[in-house]
Amino acid sequence: MALSRKKWNNVIIIASVLMITILTLLDDKTSQLPDDAHPLFDDVSSLAQLQMNELWLNRGSSNWQCHPKVLNCQAWGEAWSKIQLSPLPDQQGLIESDTASRPKELLIVIASNEQAQPWSWYEKLGLLKSPANNWYLIPPSQREALSPVIKIGTTENSGS
């Protein structure tokens, strides 16, 4: 039995309302920070420098300074300086089962301590691993801003 045009319209309207409701609920759920999330940095121990591969970030006197390839320097610096984390139990089993996720090595320098601390950032999973092997979950609402926007370089041929 075929549906009439009026019934198809009703099906489309109901499906659209359900999709909007689901997306609204997901947005409400992911935009809020979890109750157990705490800032990684504070006024006393603020982020002074961060290095991810060849990209770097440094707190200047009035604003953030970055590697020349980073286009969103101020937003990237603010995202890392205001990051909030939730402590997690050991996640080694999850990491081993997800072979596609390779950590990015971060070197973090805190203003009150000049020695760099090596952290591992599992960007795809939203996890940070501290130098003391403690695991932290980055809330979904903060994950996107932690990745820098990189300028695409053009290679110029200097040959014949």
C-alpha positions, 0 to 999 in steps of 0.5 A: 500500500502506497502512502499518499502525498499528505501522509508522506508530508506528515512523515517528513514533518514528524521526522524533522521535529524528532531530528531537531529535538535530538540535536537540541538535546545533544547540544544541551548535553555536550555544551555543559561542563561535567560536574567533576571538571576542574581547570588545569591552570589557575591564576598561580599556575597559568599556562606559559608555553605549549609546544605540539610538534613544531607548533608552539604557543607562548604567553606574551606580555599582553597576548599570545604569540604563536608559530607563524603557521598558526592562524587562530593564535589568540583563540588557541591560546585561550582554549588551552589556558582555560581547559577543564578536565575530568579525572578518569581511571586508567585508559590504557586498554581503550588506547591499545584497542584503538590503534588509529589513535596516536597521541600528540606529544605536548610540552607544557610549561607552567608560569610558576615552573620553568621546566617543561612537562611532557603530556600525551594528547589523544585528540580523537578520543579527547583524552590527556595523559599527564607525566604522572600517567594520570588520565583526564577527559576533555569535555566535548564542548572544549575539544575543537578549540584545542586544535590550531588552524594551520596556514597551508603552505605553498611550495615554490619551485626554485628550479629551472 
